[in-house]
Amino acid sequence: MLVSPSVRAVQVPDENPMHPVYTTIYIVGRDQVMTIDSGEAMDRYRWMLRGYLAASEHAEIAVAALTHHHFDHSGNLRWIRENLGAEVLIPPGAEPLLTDYLPNNGYSILEDGRVLDMGGGVTLQVLTTPGHSIDSVCYYLESEGVLFTGDTLLGNSTTTIRDLGAYLVSLQRLIALPNLKVICPGHGELVQDPYERLHSYVEHRQARERQILAALADGEELTSWDIMLRLYADIDPRLRRSADGNVRTHLDKLEAEGRLRVELGVPKRKTDAELKAEEEAAGRRAEDRQRAEREAVEARRAAVRAQENPPVNEWETPPKYALAPP
């Protein structure tokens, strides 16, 4: 999908309720291109990264840039480096969060304000925009008015927030950008009314804060989950944990401003036996994933080998053919 003269969007359908409509990989430049985000470590994303580029773009990935460390954006970084030889660019603060996906070499850490030159007049500015995650960045192609936001701003819904104060500052930074024409989010449709959408995000957070204060106005002590159920009565139940997380970011901000009295909770402490059991279960899951990956690779290789030989497993005696008599 053409976004601007130098930008294409590869929209991969996604059924995850946290990733409405699409998870998108963006391609910037020509011939030796940059990708922005790489999707999950799944075959459908890897096919897009390799097969789509070869068939439709006739291009190679020279640089793979990342908007933040979450697995649905970073899952293929190591694969891209090992299989396509691309240089990997990661946000500041992302390195310790990418232990499962970062290649052993061939990556570098970005800094705020850095300009990435892809040739042919295509340059992108790196903008640190924490809030959704501690390491979120956006990339701005000012000459074409295209802003890549990852999960800082989504196409079909609001996003989850880790640090609301930092997030509101990030939104104001994006609102101040000149020449902004279209926002390319990590999930969902392209945003064709960027300034209006950014302002609406700010207004949404302000409205949510007023709702939280109203829920607490009668003096009743409530948990974040209690407040979430009141504010998000009609939400898809699968999104309740995320909604509760958003409520807690508002509560953290209000507490830091001295506007709330907080009765500290008592966290559950796991026994040594429980911690050991969890560690062993995590190890088994990792082994299962590795075994499944090996089996998938072997199945693909076997399917290729099968094309080279007759289907002897399908016939006791295969049919034979000859010309019918005249």
C-alpha positions in Angstrom: 0.0 0.0 0.0 1.5 3.3 -1.1 1.6 5.9 1.7 3.7 8.6 0.1 6.4 8.7 -2.7 9.0 7.0 -0.4 6.8 4.9 2.0 4.8 1.7 1.6 2.8 -0.1 4.2 2.7 -3.9 4.4 -0.5 -4.5 6.5 -0.7 -8.0 8.0 -4.2 -9.0 9.3 -4.2 -9.6 13.0 -6.9 -11.2 15.2 -5.4 -10.1 18.5 -7.8 -7.7 20.2 -4.8 -5.7 21.4 -3.8 -5.2 17.7 -7.0 -4.1 15.9 -7.3 -4.8 12.2 -3.6 -4.9 11.2 0.0 -5.1 12.4 2.0 -3.1 9.9 5.6 -3.2 8.6 6.6 0.0 6.9 9.1 0.2 4.0 11.0 3.4 3.5 13.2 4.3 0.5 14.1 2.4 -2.7 16.4 -0.5 -3.6 18.3 -0.6 -0.3 15.3 0.1 2.0 14.6 0.6 5.7 11.9 -1.3 7.5 10.2 0.2 10.5 9.2 -2.7 12.9 9.3 -6.3 12.0 6.2 -8.0 13.4 6.1 -11.1 15.6 8.5 -14.1 15.1 6.0 -15.9 12.9 6.1 -17.1 9.4 3.5 -14.7 8.0 5.7 -11.7 9.0 8.9 -13.3 7.8 7.2 -14.0 4.4 6.3 -10.4 4.2 9.8 -9.3 5.0 11.4 -11.6 2.5 8.9 -12.7 -0.1 6.9 -9.5 -0.5 10.0 -7.4 -0.9 11.5 -9.7 -3.4 8.3 -10.1 -5.4 6.8 -6.7 -5.2 9.6 -4.3 -4.3 12.6 -5.9 -6.0 14.5 -4.4 -3.0 16.7 -5.5 -0.1 16.4 -4.5 3.5 19.5 -2.5 4.4 18.3 -1.1 7.8 15.7 -2.5 10.2 14.5 0.2 12.7 12.5 -0.4 15.8 9.9 1.8 17.5 10.0 -0.1 20.9 10.9 -3.4 22.4 7.5 -5.2 22.6 7.6 -8.6 20.9 5.0 -7.8 18.2 7.3 -5.2 16.9 10.8 -6.7 17.6 10.2 -10.4 17.2 12.1 -10.7 13.9 15.1 -8.5 14.5 17.6 -11.4 15.0 16.1 -13.2 12.0 16.4 -10.1 9.8 20.1 -9.7 10.8 21.0 -13.4 10.3 19.0 -14.0 7.1 19.0 -10.7 5.4 22.1 -9.0 6.7 20.4 -5.8 7.6 21.7 -3.3 10.1 19.5 -3.1 13.1 18.6 0.2 14.9 17.1 0.1 18.3 15.8 2.9 20.6 17.7 4.1 23.6 16.9 2.0 26.6 15.7 -1.0 24.5 18.9 -3.1 24.6 18.3 -4.8 28.0 14.6 -5.4 27.1 15.4 -7.3 23.9 17.4 -10.3 25.1 15.2 -12.7 23.2 15.2 -10.9 19.9 18.4 -8.9 19.5 21.2 -10.3 17.2 24.6 -10.9 18.6 26.1 -8.2 16.4 25.1 -5.7 13.7 23.0 -3.4 15.8 23.4 0.1 17.1 21.5 2.3 19.6 19.7 5.4 18.3 19.7 8.8 20.1 17.1 11.5 20.1 17.3 13.9 17.1 19.5 11.6 15.0 18.8 11.9 11.3 18.7 8.7 9.2 19.7 9.2 5.6 18.3 6.6 3.2 19.5 8.4 0.1 17.6 10.1 -2.7 16.6 12.9 -0.3 14.8 10.5 2.1 15.8 11.4 5.7 14.0 10.5 8.9 14.4 12.2 12.3 14.4 10.0 15.5 12.1 11.4 18.2 12.1 9.8 21.7 8.4 9.6 22.8 8.2 7.6 26.1 4.8 6.8 27.6 3.5 3.7 25.9 6.8 2.1 26.9 9.9 3.5 28.4 11.8 3.1 25.1 9.2 4.3 22.6 10.5 6.3 19.6 8.8 7.8 16.5 10.4 8.4 13.1 9.5 11.5 11.1 9.9 11.9 7.4 9.2 15.6 7.4 9.7 16.2 3.6 6.7 13.9 3.0 4.8 14.6 6.2 4.9 11.0 7.4 5.2 10.1 11.1 5.8 6.5 12.2 4.4 6.1 15.7 4.6 2.4 16.6 2.2 2.1 19.5 2.5 5.7 20.7 -0.6 6.3 18.6 -2.8 3.6 17.1 -5.0 3.7 14.0 -8.3 2.3 15.4 -8.2 2.8 19.2 -6.4 4.4 22.0 -3.2 2.8 23.3 -2.0 1.4 26.6 0.2 3.7 28.7 3.0 3.0 31.1 3.8 6.6 32.2 1.0 9.1 31.6 3.0 12.2 32.5 5.7 11.3 30.0 3.1 10.3 27.4 1.3 13.6 27.5 4.6 15.4 27.0 5.3 13.1 24.0 1.9 13.9 22.5 2.6 17.6 22.7 6.0 17.1 21.0 4.2 15.4 18.1 1.5 18.1 17.9 4.3 20.6 17.4 5.7 18.9 14.3 5.5 20.9 11.1 4.0 19.6 7.9 2.5 16.5 9.4 0.1 14.9 6.9 -0.3 11.2 7.9 0.5 9.0 10.9 1.6 5.4 10.3 0.8 3.5 13.4 2.0 0.0 14.4 -1.5 -1.3 14.4 -4.7 -0.3 12.6 -5.5 2.1 9.8 -3.4 5.0 8.6 -4.4 8.3 10.4 -5.2 10.9 7.8 -6.2 13.6 10.3 -3.0 13.6 12.4 -3.3 16.8 14.3 -6.9 16.2 15.1 -6.2 12.7 16.3 -3.3 13.8 18.5 -5.4 16.5 20.1 -8.2 13.9 20.6 -5.7 11.6 22.5 -4.8 14.5 24.9 -8.5 15.3 25.4 -9.3 11.6 25.9 -6.7 11.3 28.7 -8.0 14.5 30.3 -11.6 13.2 30.2 -10.5 9.8 31.7 -8.8 11.6 34.5 -12.0 13.5 35.3 -13.9 10.2 35.3 -11.5 8.7 37.8 -11.8 11.7 40.1 -15.6 11.5 39.8 -15.5 7.8 40.7 -13.6 8.7 43.9 -15.5 11.8 44.7 -17.8 10.2 47.3 -14.8 9.2 49.5 -15.1 5.5 48.9 -11.8 3.6 48.8 -11.6 1.7 45.5 -9.0 -0.5 43.8 -7.9 0.3 40.3 -9.9 -2.7 39.2 -13.0 -1.4 40.8 -12.5 1.9 39.0 -11.9 0.1 35.7 -15.1 -1.8 35.9 -17.0 1.4 36.4 -15.3 3.3 33.6 -15.1 0.5 31.1 -18.4 -1.3 31.7 -18.8 -2.4 28.0 -15.2 -3.3 27.2 -14.3 -6.6 25.7 -13.3 -8.7 28.8 -10.1 -9.7 27.1 -9.0 -6.1 27.4 -9.7 -5.6 31.1 -6.1 -6.1 32.2 -5.0 -3.4 29.7 -7.7 -1.1 30.8 -6.8 -1.6 34.5 -3.2 -0.7 33.5 -4.4 2.5 32.0 -6.4 3.4 35.1 -3.3 2.8 37.2 -1.2 5.2 35.1 -3.7 7.9 35.8 -3.7 7.0 39.5 0.1 7.1 39.6 0.0 10.6 38.0 -2.6 11.9 40.4 -0.7 10.5 43.4 2.5 12.1 42.2 0.6 15.4 42.0 -0.5 15.0 45.6 -4.2 14.7 44.6 -4.8 11.2 46.0 -4.4 9.5 49.3 -3.1 6.0 48.8 -3.4 3.0 51.1 -0.5 0.8 50.1 -1.4 -2.8 49.2 0.5 -5.9 50.4 1.9 -7.9 47.5 1.8 -11.6 47.5 5.2 -13.2 48.0 6.0 -16.5 46.3 7.7 -19.3 48.1 11.0 -20.7 46.9 9.1 -23.7 45.7 6.7 -21.6 43.6 9.6 -19.6 42.1 11.4 -22.8 41.2 8.3 -24.3 39.7 7.8 -21.2 37.6 11.4 -21.2 36.4 11.1 -24.9 35.5 7.8 -24.3 33.6 9.4 -21.4 31.7 12.3 -23.6 30.8 9.9 -26.3 29.5 8.0 -23.7 27.4 11.3 -22.5 25.9 12.2 -26.1 25.0 8.8 -26.6 23.5 9.1 -23.5 21.4 12.6 -24.5 20.2 11.4 -28.0 19.4 8.4 -26.7 17.5 10.6 -24.4 15.5 12.9 -27.3 14.6 10.0 -29.5 13.6 8.6 -26.7 11.5 11.9 -26.2 9.7 12.2 -30.0 9.1 8.6 -30.2 7.8 9.4 -27.5 5.3 12.5 -29.2 4.2 10.7 -32.6 3.9 8.0 -30.9 1.8 10.7 -29.6 -0.6 12.4 -33.0 -0.7 9.1 -34.7 -1.4 8.7 -32.7 -4.6 11.9 -34.4 -6.0 10.6 -38.0 -5.8 7.5 -40.0 -6.9 4.7 -40.4 -4.4 5.5 -44.0 -3.5 3.6 -43.7 -0.2 0.4 -43.1 -2.0 0.3 -46.2 -4.3 0.8 -49.9 -4.0 1.0 -49.9 -7.7 0.8 -46.5 -9.4 -1.3 -46.1 -12.6 0.5 -46.4 -15.9 -0.5 -44.8 -19.2 -0.1 -45.7 -22.8 -1.6 -44.6 -26.1 -5.0 -46.1 -26.8 -5.1 -48.3 -30.0 -6.4 -46.5 -33.1 
